[in-house]
Amino acid sequence: METLGSLLQHNLLQESFRDAWTRLLESSTKFHVVTWGTLLLYLSSYYLASLPGFIYQFIPAMKKYKIQQDKPETWEDQWKCFKMTFYHIFTLHIPLSLAVYFYVEYANLPCDWNSMPRWYSAIAQVFGCLLIEDTWEYFIHRLLHHRRLYQYLHKVHHNFQEPRKKFKERNNIKPLKTC
């Protein structure tokens, strides 16, 4: 009988992922993988996580769970939110993705397969980072509600009804506060 440790170390998809990663590194530069890969991973995970909330607003049975039922959303507001998101992609996220590359180079972080943590270690690290980031965001968000900061830095966050919905860029200043 196999122990839990040996089960955790063996991943059936490991060879496929290793081969795909190796081909990616051979066919692209480190700059492209780190910069555009970081941006693509961030945007795809953000939009995929936001998709259920976007879809729920069109399901009549879900309307009873809406917190602000007296404030219907309009397509005009959604379009405004979508445009703001793309503005932030070009003004904040692309420069920060470039900064990730320079950090990887400065810290001499390897990108080869053998240097990567095992999948179970990576999952634990992601959950740890989520806990730290969520705590950090909570306290920064409280600070941004201070009367001297709210109007100038944070009011745009409250122009929309639900802060973590669909195309809404929930972190209009987050990249600046986590650097």
N, C-alpha and C positions, 0 to 999 in steps of 0.2 A: 504494500500500500504506500502510495506517495504521500509525503508530508506536505503541509501547506507551503512551506518554504520552497520546495522544488516545483510546486504548481505555480507559485508566483514568478519564479525565474523563467519559466518556459512560456513563451507567447507564440501561439500558432501563426500569427501574422508577422512575426519578427523578420523572417527572411524576405517577405514581400516588401515590407517597409524599408529594410536595409537596402535592397536592390533599387527601389525607387529613389531613395535618398542619395545613393551613390551616383545614379544616372543624373539626377538633378545637379549635383555638385560638379559632375564632369561636363555637363552641357551648359552650365551657367557660371558666372563669376560669383565670388563670395559677396561682392557688393550687391548684385541683383538678388541673390538668395536672402541675404539679411535685410536689406532695405525694403524691397518690394514684397518679400515673403512676410515680413513683420506687418506691413500695412495690409496686405491681403488677409492674413490671419485675423488681425484685429477687426477689420471691417466685416468680414464674413461672419465671425462669431457674434459681433454686435448686431448685425441685421438679422441673423438667424434667431438670436435670442429675443429680438424685438418683434419678430413676425407673428407669434401667437397673439400678442396684444393688439397688433394691427388688424388681424383677422377677426378677433373677438368683437370688435366694434360693429361688424357687419352682421353678426348673428343676433337675431331678435331675442332669443332666449337668454343671452348674456347681458342684455341691457339692464335687467333688474339688479345686477351685481355692480353696476357702475356707481362710483362714489359720488360724482357730481352729475346727477341725473338732470338737473335743471340747466345744464350747459352743454347743449349738443355740439358736436364737432362738425366743422364745415370742411369742404374740400379746399377752400381758400386757406384755412389755417393749416391744413395738412401740407399743402404746396409750399406755404411759407416755411414751415418746419423742415421740409425736405431741402429747400434751397439753403437754409441756414446750415444744415448738416453738411452739404457739399462745400459750402464756404469754409467750414471748420476743417474739412478734410484737406483742402488745399493750403489753408493758412496755418494749421496746427499739426495735423497728423503726418503729412508728408515731411515737413521739416523734422519732426520728432523721430520718424522712421530713419531719416538720414543720420540723426544723432545716435540712434542705436548702432548703426554700422560703425561710426567712429568710435563708439564705446567698445564694441567687439574688437576692433583693431587695436585700440589703446590698451585694453586689458589682455590682449592676445588670447582671446577665447577661441578654441578650436571648433570647427563645424563638422568634423568627421563623425561617422557613425559610432566608432568605438569610444569617443569622448562623451557621448550623450548618456544621461542617466537612464537606468532601466525604467520601464513603463510605470511600475508601481511607485518608484521613487519620484518620478515626474508628476504623477497624480497627487501624491502627498504634498509635493512642493507647490503645486497649483492651488490646492485647497488652503495651504498655509498662507500663500500670497493673497488669496481672495479674502481671508480673514483679516489680515493686516490692512489691505487696501480698503476694505469696507469700513473698518474702524476709523482709519485715517479720513476717509471721505465723510463719514458721519460728523466728526469733529470740525473738519474744514467747512462743511455745509452749515453747521451751526454758526461758525465764525462769519461766514458770508452773509448771514442774516443780521449782522450788526448794522445799526442804522447808518454808519459812515461808509460801509462797504456795499450794502445791498443795492442802492440805486445805481452805482457805477459799475459794479462787477457782476452782480448776480440776478438782476431783475429779468434779464432775458430768459433765464431758466423758468420763471414763473409766467411767461407769456403764453404757455401752453397748459392744457388742463391736467395732463398726466405726465410727470417728469420722466418716466421710463417707458415711453410708448413709441412704437413704430419708428419713424424716421427721426424722432426727436433726439437731438444730440444732447444727451443728459449731462455731458461733462464739458459744458461750454468753457470752463476755465480749468478743468481738471488736469489737463496736460501741464499747465503752468504750476499747479500746486503739488504735483507729484514729482517734479524734476529735482 
